[in-house]
Every structure is written in C-alpha cells, then in structure tokens.
C-alpha cells in the first residue's frame, strides 16, 4: 500500500514546492512508494486529506498560515519543515525586526486602497505580530533547511520519513563541499558588498570577501561557492552555531577571516553587524539566532538605519 503525502505552502515563494517538481526522475521513483494527496502547485485540493507524511513550506505570517499549519498537523502522521523559511523563518523573517502595525503603516501609509478611503485593505487574513518558524506553532518531526533544499537531500528526507530508506544527513558545513582552498594571504583588504573574488581557486575569506560557508549547514552541495559566488547562508546556521549559545555568525566568520588575512577582527565584526539584515537574513526570526546573548539583531538594525 502506498504511503500518502500531503504538502502545504505558507508564506514563502513556492520555490521549495518547485524543487519537489525538479526532482525529475527521482520524483518518478518516489511515485512507486507514495501517493501525493495534496500539492498546491500541482493540484486543486482545498481540504486536508489524511496523510502519512506532511511537507510544509514557508513560515507563519498570517492567521491563515497558522490555521493551515494546524490542519496539516492534525491530518498528517509526520511533519517535515521543508526549506529555510519553515525551519528558521527565512528571508521574510526580516519582519521580525518590526511590529505588525509599523509594517502595515509602511506598506499602506498615505495610500487610499478602497472606496471607503481605508488605508489598510480589509478582507485580507490578519497578520501575526511577527514572522515565525513553524515549530513555534506545532510539533515538527524532521527539518530540511535550504533555499530550496538540493534534490539529493529532498529525496533522502522523504524516503526517510516514509521508512523506505534511512541515510543519515551530514552535519557538515558548506565548506565541506567547496573546492576552494583556505590559505593565508598578505595584503588582503575587507571587500565590503562584494560576493565574488578574483582567484577562483582560493577561499573567499582568504581574499577578504565575507562568505558564510563555514557557518552554514550543507544542504546545497556548495553550488554558489563552486560557481564563483560567496555563500549567503541560505541553508541556515551550522550545527555548532545552533548548539553553542556563545557562537554567532559575526564572531565565527570574523575570527576565521582575521586569521587568514590579518584584517582586524573588530573591523570584520563591525561590518557584519552593520549589515546584519543581509548576513543574518535567513534565520532572523528564529530563537536559534535571536535567542543568543551575543546577538542583538533589533538593536543592530536600528543603529544601521541611523
């Protein structure tokens, strides 16, 4: 008997659902084991059929999201937080920096959006006070961060949840799949705002470019660094960063780059802190990040805005 799989798309870009479709022949192999009973991008199913496995993309941003997530938890035996938005809040988690009223005022302030002259449109689902990862609302059985996760990891996660095959997911960082070499360099300067570097074989940190590969969980096979673009941290924080409350992106990257280049560690820390909306963007709204005593994201963002 085939296992039943249901999926839901909350506040997000639908990229993770598209990634499921992009499994191509791997998806066909899964069809032998599963029956998809709900997939928003592929079928028109308004209800929440009973399923063995639920796959949820996106973060909770509205009352509609919360309701849909609770329905998924009720109807599914196991639930997978699929993608970085579901696991850590994702890029839309930047809304955590501001209150709901401030966001609505910024979006609709000064605009007349309906015949009655209301500045905020009515009828829309009410926003939550903030963007939150889905495990802040319901119990989650597995996490698969990534923006979107690489097809290799998607297939493994689904087959593991179905009990078809159990392959341990590596706790290594993006650096483990990167072909670039870390080496000490002389005369390197901090390249602010850069995402690429001249030498295609040398680590970005060694060339003064901030790369988050060493503090990011590998769920992408290092596709960006191996193609010449510094890691932006889209798969979420590395295991050591999650487990240790005193470790954070700013301190870990700054220490490594300073050791490789001689650039003052404080200069690197100040740069990352000043642009925290970028460097912490994928996990801003997760307590995994803002709960650290060394991380003051709201204060940093306010200071940078002055």
C-alpha positions in Angstrom: 0.0 0.0 0.0 1.4 3.4 -1.0 2.1 6.0 1.7 0.1 9.2 1.4 1.9 12.5 1.2 0.4 16.0 1.7 2.1 19.3 1.2 1.3 22.9 2.1 2.6 26.3 1.1 2.5 29.0 3.8 4.2 32.5 3.5 7.0 31.9 1.1 7.9 32.0 -2.6 6.8 28.4 -3.6 10.4 27.7 -4.6 10.6 24.7 -2.3 7.5 23.2 -4.0 9.1 23.8 -7.4 12.1 22.0 -6.1 10.0 18.9 -5.5 8.9 19.0 -9.1 12.5 19.5 -10.1 13.3 16.1 -8.6 12.6 14.9 -12.2 13.3 11.1 -12.4 13.8 10.9 -8.6 10.2 12.0 -8.3 9.1 9.2 -10.6 11.0 6.8 -8.4 9.1 8.0 -5.4 5.8 7.5 -7.1 6.3 3.8 -6.7 6.2 4.3 -2.9 3.8 7.3 -2.4 0.6 8.8 -3.4 0.5 12.6 -3.3 -2.9 13.7 -2.0 -2.3 17.4 -1.7 0.3 19.6 -3.6 -0.8 23.2 -4.1 1.3 23.8 -7.1 0.1 20.7 -8.9 -3.5 20.0 -7.9 -6.6 21.8 -6.7 -7.2 20.3 -3.3 -8.9 22.7 -0.9 -9.1 20.3 2.1 -6.6 18.5 4.2 -6.8 14.7 3.4 -5.3 12.2 5.9 -1.7 11.6 5.1 1.2 9.6 6.4 3.7 12.5 5.8 3.1 16.2 5.6 5.6 18.6 3.9 5.3 22.3 4.9 7.0 25.1 3.0 7.0 28.7 4.2 6.8 30.5 7.6 3.8 31.5 9.6 2.9 35.2 8.8 -0.8 35.3 9.0 -3.8 33.8 10.7 -4.4 31.8 7.5 -0.9 30.3 7.8 -1.5 29.3 11.4 -4.8 27.7 10.6 -3.4 25.8 7.6 -0.4 24.6 9.6 -2.6 23.3 12.4 -4.7 21.5 9.8 -1.6 19.9 8.4 -0.5 18.8 11.9 -3.9 17.3 12.6 -4.1 15.4 9.2 -0.5 14.2 8.9 1.3 11.4 10.8 4.7 13.0 10.4 5.5 16.6 9.5 8.6 17.9 7.7 9.7 21.6 7.9 10.7 21.9 4.3 13.1 24.7 3.4 14.7 27.5 5.4 11.5 29.6 5.8 9.7 26.7 7.5 12.8 25.9 9.6 14.1 29.3 10.6 11.7 31.9 9.2 13.7 32.6 6.0 14.2 36.0 4.3 10.6 37.1 5.2 11.7 36.8 8.8 13.1 40.3 8.4 9.6 41.3 9.5 10.6 40.1 13.0 12.6 43.4 13.3 9.4 45.5 13.2 6.0 45.4 14.7 2.9 44.4 12.7 1.4 48.0 12.8 4.7 49.5 11.7 4.9 47.2 8.7 1.3 47.9 7.6 1.8 51.6 8.1 4.9 51.5 5.9 3.2 49.5 3.2 -0.1 51.4 3.1 0.5 54.7 4.8 -0.7 57.6 2.7 -2.5 55.4 0.1 -6.2 55.0 -0.4 -6.8 51.4 -1.1 -10.6 51.0 -1.2 -13.7 53.0 -1.9 -14.2 53.9 1.8 -10.8 55.5 2.0 -9.3 52.9 4.3 -5.5 52.9 4.3 -5.2 49.2 5.1 -7.3 46.9 2.8 -10.0 44.9 4.5 -10.8 41.3 3.9 -7.2 40.0 4.0 -6.0 37.5 6.5 -4.8 39.2 9.7 -1.1 39.3 10.1 0.6 37.7 13.0 2.7 40.1 15.1 5.8 38.6 13.6 7.1 36.0 11.2 7.8 32.8 13.0 9.2 29.3 12.1 6.6 26.6 12.0 7.9 24.7 15.1 6.8 27.7 17.2 3.2 26.7 16.4 3.2 22.8 16.0 5.4 19.8 16.7 7.8 19.0 13.8 9.3 15.6 13.2 12.0 16.5 10.7 13.8 19.6 9.4 15.2 20.1 5.9 16.5 23.7 5.5 17.7 25.0 2.2 16.5 27.7 -0.2 15.4 25.4 -1.7 17.0 22.2 -0.5 19.1 20.3 -3.0 17.2 17.5 -4.8 19.7 15.0 -3.3 18.6 15.9 0.3 14.9 16.1 -0.6 14.8 12.6 -1.9 16.7 11.3 1.2 14.4 13.2 3.6 11.2 11.9 2.0 12.3 8.3 1.8 13.5 8.5 5.5 10.1 9.8 6.7 8.4 7.1 4.7 10.6 4.4 6.3 11.8 3.3 2.8 15.4 4.1 3.4 17.4 5.7 6.2 20.5 7.6 5.2 22.0 9.9 7.9 22.1 13.6 6.7 25.6 15.0 7.1 26.1 17.7 9.8 29.0 19.2 7.8 29.1 22.8 6.5 29.0 24.2 3.0 32.8 24.4 3.2 32.9 20.6 3.1 31.7 20.6 -0.5 33.6 23.7 -1.7 36.5 23.2 -3.9 38.3 26.4 -2.9 41.4 26.4 -0.7 41.8 28.2 2.6 45.2 29.9 2.8 46.9 32.8 4.5 47.2 35.8 2.3 49.2 39.0 2.5 47.7 42.5 2.0 44.1 41.4 1.6 41.6 44.1 2.3 38.0 43.7 3.5 35.8 43.8 0.4 32.5 45.3 1.6 29.5 44.5 -0.5 31.3 42.0 -2.7 30.1 38.5 -3.4 32.8 37.4 -5.8 36.6 37.4 -5.8 39.4 37.3 -8.4 41.0 33.9 -7.7 38.6 31.1 -8.5 40.6 28.5 -6.5 41.1 30.4 -3.2 38.7 30.7 -0.3 36.6 33.9 -0.3 37.6 34.6 3.3 41.3 34.5 2.2 40.5 37.2 -0.3 38.7 39.5 2.1 35.1 38.6 0.9 32.6 37.6 3.6 31.4 34.1 2.8 29.1 32.2 5.2 30.0 28.7 4.1 31.8 27.9 7.3 28.8 28.8 9.4 26.1 27.3 7.1 24.7 23.7 7.1 25.4 21.9 3.8 22.0 21.3 2.2 23.1 22.7 -1.2 26.3 20.9 -2.2 28.1 24.3 -2.2 26.6 25.3 -5.5 27.3 29.0 -5.1 30.9 29.0 -4.0 31.8 26.4 -6.6 30.3 28.7 -9.2 32.1 31.8 -8.0 29.5 33.4 -5.6 30.1 33.6 -1.8 27.7 31.7 0.4 24.8 33.8 1.7 23.8 31.2 4.4 20.5 30.2 2.8 20.5 26.7 4.4 20.6 28.2 7.9 23.1 28.0 10.7 25.6 25.2 11.1 25.2 22.6 13.8 27.9 24.1 16.1 26.4 27.5 15.8 22.9 26.1 16.8 24.2 24.2 19.8 26.6 26.7 21.3 24.9 29.8 22.7 28.1 31.9 22.7 28.8 31.4 19.0 27.3 33.5 16.3 27.8 34.3 12.6 29.6 37.6 13.2 32.2 36.3 15.7 32.9 33.0 13.9 33.4 34.5 10.4 35.4 37.4 11.7 37.8 35.2 13.6 38.5 33.0 10.6 38.9 35.8 8.2 41.2 37.7 10.5 43.4 34.6 11.0 43.7 34.1 7.2 44.2 37.7 6.1 45.4 39.8 9.1 42.4 42.2 8.6 41.5 43.4 12.2 38.8 41.1 13.6 36.9 44.0 15.0 36.7 45.6 11.5 35.1 42.5 10.2 32.7 42.1 13.1 31.6 45.7 12.8 30.9 45.3 9.1 28.8 42.1 9.6 26.9 43.7 12.5 26.2 46.8 10.4 24.8 44.7 7.6 23.0 42.2 9.8 19.9 42.2 7.7 21.9 40.6 5.0 24.2 38.3 6.9 21.6 37.0 9.3 18.7 37.2 6.9 17.7 33.5 6.7 17.4 33.0 10.4 16.5 36.4 11.8 13.1 35.4 13.2 14.3 32.1 14.8 15.1 31.9 18.5 18.0 29.8 17.4 19.6 33.1 16.4 17.9 36.0 18.2 17.9 34.0 21.5 21.7 34.1 21.7 23.1 36.5 24.4 25.7 37.8 21.9 23.2 38.7 19.1 21.1 41.9 19.3 19.6 42.0 15.8 16.9 44.6 16.5 19.5 47.0 18.1 21.9 46.4 15.2 19.3 47.1 12.6 18.2 50.3 14.4 21.8 51.5 14.6 22.4 50.8 10.9 19.3 52.8 10.0 20.5 56.0 11.6 
